[in-house]
Amino acid sequence: MLDSLIELLASFCAVVVVLTLHEFAHAYVAYKCGDPTPKWNGRLSLDPLRHFDPVGLICFTLVGFGWAKPVAIEPNNFRHYRLGLGLTASAGIVMNYLTAFVFYPLSLLVLYFMPQIVFLTPFLTTLTYCLFAYSLSFFVFNLLPLYPLDGFRILDAVDKRRGSVYRFLYRYGQIILLALIAESFICDLFVRFGIIQMQYFNILGWFMTFATEYLGWPITALWGLAF
């Protein structure tokens, strides 16, 4: 019971850090590209309370997939419209990959060199690993081209035609996203109750596992040389 509480607390703290840095990156880059809207809305801040979406936070903590409150921007304020739009859209995922790169060796340092202290050591071990894993997970998750994720916003920045595929992803992206998260949660629930065959039907889980293994490999391989 205590181990579960420590794991849940560490997981929640990791989500707070990862989501906050992700949204701050969007706001900062938009501001630097000439749009003061994020600053006016109080999003140019590292205060987690300014960035949380309650449902997305709960989903991320319990399922491992989720979202924060999108940073509102006014693209017409950008000095270079499409460049500003593209840089702002990709800022969050770039931040997540960079933080994954930083947090991974930190997790190894805690795992290998942290003296055993009751409560503190298991909390820090779980926290630092979750910081790495969630950063990488959020990086991959946001690459999906479904509205309102960053993958769709990057598509929005480069797609001038706005054809039928774009309109479909914009109109139904959020519904598809919620359906994938719900399906993943249900499959995971069955697995926890011993029906392990359900893991093969976890669509989002398959994608996330495949993508994180390949996209996370440069980080783990590089730091593996040092440890």
Buried (B, 14 or more C-beta within 10 A) or exposed (E): EEEEEBBEEBBBBBBBBBBBBBBBBBBBBBBEBBBEBBBEBEBBBEEBEBBBBEEBBEBBBBBBBBBBBBBBBEBEBBEEBEEBBBBBBBBBBBBBBBBBBEBBBBBBEBBEEBEEEEEEBBBBBBBBBBBBBBBBBBBBBBBBBBBEBBBBBBBBBEBEEEEEEBEEBBEEBBEBBEEBBEBBBEBBEBBEEEEEEBBEEBEBBBBBEEBBEEBBEEBBEEBEEEE
